[in-house]
Amino acid sequence: MEKTAIAAYEEKIGQWIAEHTEEFLKDLEQLVSINSVKGTPQEGKPFGEGPAAVLDAALGLAERYGLSARNYGYRIGEARLNRGEKTLGMIAHLDVVPEGTGWSCPPFALTRREDGYLVGRGVEDNKGAAIMGLYLMRCIKELDLPFPHSVQLLFGCDEESGMSDVAHFEKVGKFADLYLVPDAGFPVCFAEKGIYEGNLASQPITDGSLLELNGGLASNIVPDSANALLPSFDLAAAQALCQGAPVSVTQEEKGLRFTAVGVGSHAASPEQSSNAIFHLADFLLRHQLVKGQGAQALAFVRRVLDGYLGQGLGIAAEHPETGYLTCIGGMIRLLENRIWLNLNIRYCFSTDGETITKQIQSACRENGFTLSGVHDSKGTYHPKDDPLVSSLTDIFNRLTGNQEQPYMMGGGTYARKLPNAVAFGLGMNLPGLAPCPLTKPGRGGAHQADENISLQALLTGLKIYLLSLLEIGGREDIL
C-alpha cells in the first residue's frame, strides 16, 4: 500500500484507539489480575491453574470481539481474523515470572499511575502486548482496514519456562507465513543471543557448616534476596558485622539466619543488577562465618558470581555485532547436603553451547562441582539489510520521527522458535516519558518489582503495528 494512502488511515486509526482506550485498560486489567505463574500440573492443565485461567480470559475476549478462538490443550491459544490465504502472525505470552518482593502496589492488579504509567506483573512482559494484538485485529475488523491477509495471534502459556507451548503448536496447529513478536523494543531486533542454562552441584557438605541456603525465584531473574541458616553463635556479634552491609541477621531455633538483599533484573540485562547470592556468599566468607566444606563450596559460588561476564567460569566472550556474553546465578539451594547453583547465560555469536559446556566442566572439576541439567537455546539472526528488518525499521522511524537502528539483545523471544520471525516492539522511549531510575517506586522493568509500561507506549505501539501492517500487506518480498 502506498505511503500516501496509508496516511489517509492514520487519523482514523488514532481516533479509534482513543475511543477504545478505556476498554483496552479494562481488558488488560482482567489479564493482569490473574496470577499466571507456572504452577503444579493438573489434569488437562499442564502448566497449572493460573496459566489456564488467563488463557480462558484471553480467548473469551477474542470471542467477544468477533474473532475465532481456539484452545490447544491449555498449552497455547489462538485468535484469528480470517481474510486471505496468507497469514501474518503475532505471538504474546500470558505466563509471568513470580512476583518476588519489593512491590509498592499489588503485583496482580493494574495500577494506573497519574503520570501515565501502568504497573503490575505482566504489563510489559507480556500481557500488554497480548491485548495490543487483540485490539489490532479488532481495529482491522471494525474499521475494515485494507489488510488483505489473515491475522493470527498466538497466546503462549510457557514462554518463561522453555517455550514448550510453541513446540506443541508446531505439532497441532499451523504456523503463519510471517511473525512479528511484540516482546522486546522498537524498531527491530535483528539478533537474539543464545540462552544457556545449567546447574552446578558441589560435593556433599557433611560437616554441619551450612544448615540451609536459599536464593532466587527463577532462572531468568537476577535474585534480589538470598539467605543462609548457620549454627548459632553470638547474635550481638553477628549484628555488628551486618552494620553497613546489605545483610541482616535474625535468631531462629536452629541457628542464625543471614539474609542478603540485592537489585533484581532480567537475566538478559544484568548490567544494573546486584546479585543477592553473591553478596551473601561474599559476606559469609569475608567474616569467616562459614568454614570447612561449606566455605570451599561458597568460595567457588562467589567466584562464579563476581561480575556478570562469566570470567569466573572461563567463558567470557565478545562479538562485534552481538556484544558480550553475560552469566548470572538465578537460584541457589542446599539440597541433600549439596550446594546447587542455577546458571543463566546469554551468549554472543563468537561462542556456542558446546564450547561453554566444556569450559564450565573444566572449572567445575577444579573446584569439586559438577554440571548437569544443561539446556541450550540457540540464538536467532537476520541481516540488517533483510527486507523485513529494513522495512520495519524505516516504518517505525517515519512514524515516530526517530532515527533508530536495528538492534540485538540478550533476551530470548518466541522469534527464535518460529519460522520467519522478528521481535518488533513494544518498548520505546517517548518524549516526556523517558524511563526513570528503576529504584524509584513504581518503576520496575520486566521481571522486577513494580514492573511498568507507559500507556502511551502501548497505544503508540498499537498504532505503529496497524500502520506497519497496511504497508507490508502488499509487499510480496516480505509477506
C-alpha positions in Angstrom: 0.0 0.0 0.0 1.4 3.5 -0.9 2.6 5.7 1.9 0.1 8.5 0.9 -2.8 6.0 1.1 -1.6 4.8 4.5 -1.5 8.4 5.7 -5.2 8.7 5.0 -5.9 6.0 7.5 -3.6 7.3 10.3 -6.2 9.8 11.7 -9.0 7.3 11.6 -6.9 4.7 13.4 -5.8 7.2 16.0 -9.4 8.2 16.7 -10.5 4.6 17.0 -7.7 3.9 19.5 -8.7 7.0 21.6 -12.3 5.9 21.7 -11.4 2.4 22.9 -8.6 3.2 25.4 -10.8 2.7 28.5 -11.9 -0.7 27.2 -8.2 -1.5 26.4 -7.3 -0.8 30.0 -10.2 -2.8 31.4 -9.2 -5.8 29.3 -5.6 -5.5 30.4 -6.7 -5.3 34.0 -8.6 -8.6 33.6 -5.4 -10.4 32.5 -3.0 -8.8 34.9 -5.3 -9.7 37.9 -4.8 -13.4 37.2 -1.7 -14.8 38.8 -0.4 -16.8 35.8 2.9 -18.0 37.2 3.5 -21.6 36.1 2.2 -24.0 38.7 1.7 -27.6 39.5 0.3 -29.5 36.5 -3.3 -30.6 36.8 -5.4 -32.9 34.7 -5.9 -31.0 31.4 -3.9 -28.0 32.6 -0.2 -28.8 32.1 1.1 -25.5 33.4 -1.3 -25.3 36.4 -4.3 -23.3 37.3 -3.0 -19.8 36.7 -1.9 -20.1 33.0 -5.1 -22.0 32.2 -7.3 -19.2 33.8 -5.6 -16.4 31.9 -5.8 -18.3 28.6 -9.6 -18.7 29.2 -9.8 -15.0 29.8 -7.8 -14.0 26.7 -9.8 -16.4 24.4 -13.0 -15.1 25.9 -12.0 -11.5 24.9 -11.2 -12.7 21.4 -14.7 -14.3 21.0 -16.3 -11.1 22.4 -14.7 -9.1 19.6 -15.9 -11.5 16.9 -12.6 -13.3 16.3 -12.3 -17.1 16.1 -10.6 -18.6 19.1 -9.1 -22.0 19.9 -7.5 -23.6 22.9 -4.8 -26.2 22.2 -4.9 -28.2 25.5 -4.2 -25.1 27.7 -0.6 -25.1 26.3 -1.2 -22.3 23.8 -4.2 -20.5 22.4 -5.0 -18.9 19.0 -7.2 -16.0 18.0 -7.7 -15.4 14.2 -9.1 -12.8 11.9 -9.8 -14.8 8.7 -9.3 -13.0 5.4 -6.8 -14.0 2.7 -4.8 -17.2 2.2 -1.5 -15.8 3.6 -1.3 -15.1 7.3 0.5 -12.5 9.3 1.2 -13.9 12.8 1.9 -12.3 16.2 2.6 -14.1 19.5 2.4 -12.9 23.1 2.8 -14.9 26.2 0.4 -14.9 29.1 2.6 -16.7 31.7 4.6 -14.5 34.0 7.6 -14.9 36.4 6.9 -14.9 40.2 6.2 -11.5 41.7 9.1 -11.5 44.1 9.4 -8.8 46.8 9.6 -5.1 47.0 6.4 -4.0 45.3 4.9 -0.6 46.1 1.5 -1.7 44.9 -0.3 -5.1 44.4 1.6 -7.2 41.8 -1.5 -8.9 40.4 -3.6 -5.7 39.9 -3.4 -3.0 37.3 -2.3 0.2 39.0 -2.8 3.3 36.8 -0.3 6.0 37.9 -1.1 9.7 37.4 2.0 10.1 35.3 0.7 7.7 32.6 2.4 4.6 33.7 0.8 1.2 34.3 2.2 -1.1 37.0 1.6 -4.8 37.5 3.1 -8.1 36.8 2.9 -8.7 33.1 2.0 -5.2 31.9 5.3 -5.1 29.9 6.1 -8.8 29.8 3.8 -9.7 28.0 0.1 -9.2 28.7 0.1 -5.6 27.4 1.3 -7.0 24.1 -1.4 -9.7 24.1 -4.2 -7.0 24.5 -2.4 -4.9 21.8 -2.7 -7.9 19.4 -6.3 -8.4 20.2 -7.1 -4.7 19.6 -5.1 -4.7 16.4 -7.4 -7.4 14.9 -10.4 -5.7 16.4 -9.5 -2.4 14.7 -8.8 -4.0 11.3 -12.2 -5.7 11.6 -14.3 -2.8 12.8 -12.7 -0.2 10.5 -12.5 -2.7 7.7 -8.9 -1.6 7.0 -7.4 -2.8 3.7 -5.1 -5.5 5.0 -5.6 -8.4 2.6 -4.2 -11.2 4.7 -5.5 -13.2 7.7 -4.1 -12.3 11.1 -3.2 -14.9 13.7 -2.5 -14.1 17.4 -1.0 -16.9 19.5 -1.3 -16.8 23.3 1.7 -18.7 24.8 1.5 -20.2 28.2 5.1 -21.4 28.8 7.4 -18.7 27.4 9.1 -18.1 30.8 9.9 -21.8 31.3 11.2 -23.1 28.0 8.7 -22.3 25.2 7.3 -25.8 25.1 4.0 -24.2 24.1 5.3 -23.3 20.6 6.7 -26.8 20.2 3.3 -28.2 20.9 1.6 -25.8 18.4 4.0 -26.9 15.7 2.5 -30.4 16.1 -1.2 -29.5 16.3 -1.6 -26.1 14.6 -0.4 -24.2 11.5 2.3 -21.6 11.6 1.7 -18.2 9.9 3.8 -17.0 6.9 5.5 -14.3 9.0 5.6 -13.5 12.7 6.1 -10.2 14.5 6.8 -10.7 18.2 5.9 -7.8 20.4 8.1 -8.8 23.3 11.1 -6.6 23.0 11.7 -3.0 21.8 11.3 -0.9 18.7 12.4 -0.8 16.0 13.5 -4.4 15.1 15.7 -6.9 16.9 17.9 -8.4 14.2 19.7 -10.9 16.6 19.0 -12.6 19.9 21.8 -14.1 21.9 21.8 -17.8 22.6 20.4 -18.8 26.0 22.2 -21.5 28.1 21.1 -22.8 31.4 22.7 -25.4 33.7 23.0 -26.4 37.3 26.2 -26.6 39.3 26.3 -29.0 42.3 29.0 -29.2 45.0 30.5 -32.2 46.7 28.5 -33.2 49.9 28.8 -30.8 52.8 28.6 -33.1 55.8 30.4 -31.0 58.5 27.3 -29.0 59.5 28.8 -25.7 58.4 25.6 -24.9 56.4 22.1 -25.8 57.6 20.1 -24.1 54.9 20.8 -22.0 51.8 18.1 -20.3 49.6 18.1 -17.6 47.0 16.2 -16.7 43.8 12.9 -17.5 42.3 13.6 -18.3 38.7 16.5 -18.9 36.4 16.0 -15.8 34.3 15.8 -13.3 37.2 18.9 -11.9 39.0 17.8 -12.6 42.6 17.2 -9.7 44.9 17.2 -11.8 48.1 19.2 -14.8 49.4 19.6 -16.3 52.9 21.6 -18.9 54.8 20.9 -20.6 58.1 24.1 -21.2 60.2 24.7 -22.9 63.5 24.2 -20.4 66.4 26.9 -18.1 67.8 26.7 -14.7 69.4 23.8 -12.7 67.9 25.1 -9.4 69.0 28.4 -10.0 67.3 26.6 -11.1 64.1 24.5 -7.9 64.2 27.6 -5.8 64.5 29.1 -7.5 61.4 26.0 -6.6 59.5 26.2 -2.9 60.1 26.7 -1.2 56.7 26.4 -4.4 54.8 23.5 -5.5 52.5 22.9 -8.3 55.0 20.7 -8.7 58.1 20.6 -11.4 60.7 17.8 -13.0 62.8 17.8 -15.6 65.6 15.9 -18.8 64.9 15.6 -22.1 66.9 18.3 -23.9 64.9 20.7 -21.0 64.5 21.2 -17.6 62.9 19.7 -16.7 59.5 21.6 -14.2 57.4 19.6 -12.6 54.6 21.3 -10.6 51.8 19.5 -8.2 49.5 20.4 -7.1 46.0 18.8 -5.5 43.0 16.9 -7.8 40.7 16.7 -7.6 36.9 16.0 -9.7 33.9 18.9 -12.1 33.3 19.3 -10.7 29.8 20.3 -7.3 31.1 22.2 -7.7 34.4 24.3 -4.6 34.0 22.2 -2.6 36.6 21.5 -5.5 38.9 23.2 -6.6 42.1 23.1 -10.4 42.8 22.0 -11.1 46.4 23.6 -14.6 46.2 27.0 -13.1 45.6 26.5 -10.6 48.5 25.6 -13.4 50.8 28.5 -15.7 49.8 30.9 -12.8 50.0 29.7 -11.7 53.4 29.8 -15.1 55.0 33.3 -15.8 53.6 34.9 -12.4 54.4 33.8 -12.7 58.0 34.7 -16.4 58.2 31.2 -17.3 59.3 31.3 -20.5 57.2 34.3 -22.8 57.3 35.3 -26.2 56.1 33.4 -27.8 53.3 30.8 -25.1 53.2 33.5 -22.4 52.8 35.2 -24.2 50.0 31.9 -24.6 48.1 30.8 -21.0 48.7 34.2 -19.7 47.5 33.5 -21.1 44.1 30.0 -19.7 44.1 31.4 -16.3 44.9 34.0 -16.6 42.1 31.3 -17.6 39.6 29.0 -14.7 40.5 31.7 -12.0 40.9 30.5 -9.8 38.0 28.3 -10.9 35.2 30.7 -11.6 32.3 31.5 -15.2 33.1 35.2 -14.8 33.9 34.9 -17.0 37.0 34.0 -19.9 34.8 36.4 -19.1 32.0 33.5 -18.5 29.5 33.9 -14.7 28.8 33.3 -13.9 25.1 32.6 -10.9 22.9 31.4 -10.4 19.3 31.3 -7.2 17.2 27.6 -7.5 16.3 26.1 -9.4 19.2 28.0 -7.9 22.1 29.4 -9.8 25.1 28.3 -13.0 27.0 26.6 -12.5 30.3 26.2 -15.0 33.1 24.1 -14.8 36.3 23.2 -17.2 39.1 19.4 -17.2 39.2 18.8 -19.6 42.1 20.8 -21.3 44.8 19.7 -24.1 47.2 21.2 -26.5 49.7 19.7 -29.9 48.5 20.7 -33.2 50.0 23.8 -31.5 51.6 25.0 -30.2 48.3 25.0 -26.5 47.1 23.0 -26.3 43.9 23.5 -23.2 41.8 21.5 -22.5 38.7 23.2 -20.5 35.9 21.6 -18.4 33.2 23.9 -17.4 30.4 23.2 -15.3 27.3 26.0 -15.9 24.8 27.1 -13.9 21.7 27.9 -15.4 18.4 31.6 -15.9 19.0 30.9 -18.9 21.1 28.4 -21.7 21.3 26.8 -24.1 23.8 29.2 -27.0 23.3 32.2 -24.7 24.0 30.5 -23.2 27.1 29.8 -26.7 28.4 33.4 -27.8 28.1 34.7 -24.6 29.7 32.3 -24.9 32.7 33.1 -28.6 33.1 36.7 -27.7 33.3 36.1 -25.1 36.0 33.9 -27.5 37.9 36.5 -30.3 38.0 39.0 -27.9 39.5 36.6 -26.8 42.3 34.7 -30.0 43.3 31.5 -29.2 41.4 29.6 -31.0 38.6 27.5 -29.6 35.8 24.0 -31.0 34.9 20.6 -30.1 33.5 22.1 -28.2 30.5 19.6 -26.6 28.2 20.8 -24.7 25.2 18.6 -22.5 23.1 20.5 -21.2 20.1 20.0 -17.5 19.1 18.5 -16.1 16.0 19.9 -13.7 13.4 18.6 -11.7 10.4 20.9 -9.5 8.4 20.3 -5.8 8.9 19.6 -5.4 5.2 16.9 -8.1 5.2 13.8 -6.5 3.6 11.7 -7.3 6.6 14.2 -5.7 9.1 15.0 -2.7 7.0 11.3 -2.0 6.1 10.0 -2.3 9.6 12.9 0.0 10.8 12.0 2.6 8.2 8.3 2.4 9.0 9.0 2.9 12.7 11.3 5.9 12.2 9.0 7.6 9.7 6.0 7.3 12.1 7.9 8.4 15.2 10.4 10.9 13.7 13.2 8.8 15.3 16.4 7.7 13.7 16.8 4.3 15.4 18.8 1.3 14.0 18.0 -2.4 14.3 19.5 -3.8 17.5 20.5 -7.1 19.1 19.6 -8.3 22.6 20.3 -10.9 25.3 16.6 -11.6 25.8 15.0 -14.5 24.2 11.7 -14.2 22.5 9.5 -16.6 20.5 11.3 -15.3 17.4 13.9 -18.0 17.9 11.3 -20.7 17.8 9.2 -19.6 14.9 9.8 -19.5 11.2 10.4 -16.1 9.5 10.1 -14.1 12.7 11.5 -11.0 14.3 10.9 -9.2 17.6 9.2 -5.8 16.8 8.3 -3.6 19.8 6.6 -2.7 22.0 9.2 -1.0 24.2 10.3 2.5 23.3 11.3 5.8 24.6 8.8 8.6 24.1 9.0 12.4 24.6 8.2 13.3 28.2 8.1 9.6 29.3 11.8 8.7 29.5 12.3 5.9 31.9 13.0 6.9 35.5 15.7 5.1 37.6 14.4 1.6 38.3 15.0 2.1 42.0 12.2 4.6 42.1 8.8 3.1 43.4 6.6 2.3 40.5 9.4 2.0 38.1 10.4 -1.6 37.6 11.4 -3.4 34.4 10.4 -6.8 33.2 10.9 -9.5 35.9 11.4 -6.8 38.5 9.2 -5.5 41.3 6.8 -2.7 40.1 7.0 -3.9 36.5 5.7 -1.0 34.5 5.0 0.3 31.0 3.5 3.6 29.8 0.0 3.6 28.5 1.3 5.9 25.7 3.8 3.3 24.7 1.2 0.6 24.4 -1.2 2.7 22.4 1.5 4.1 20.2 2.8 0.6 19.6 -0.7 -0.5 18.6 -0.8 2.4 16.0 2.7 1.5 14.7 1.6 -2.1 14.3 -1.5 -1.2 12.4 0.2 1.2 10.0 3.1 -1.2 9.5 0.6 -4.0 8.5 -1.0 -1.7 6.0 2.4 -1.0 4.4 3.8 -4.5 4.3 0.4 -6.1 3.4 1.2 -5.6 -0.3 4.9 -6.3 -0.2 5.5 -9.7 -1.8 9.2 -9.6 -0.8 8.0 -9.6 2.8 4.7 -11.4 3.1 
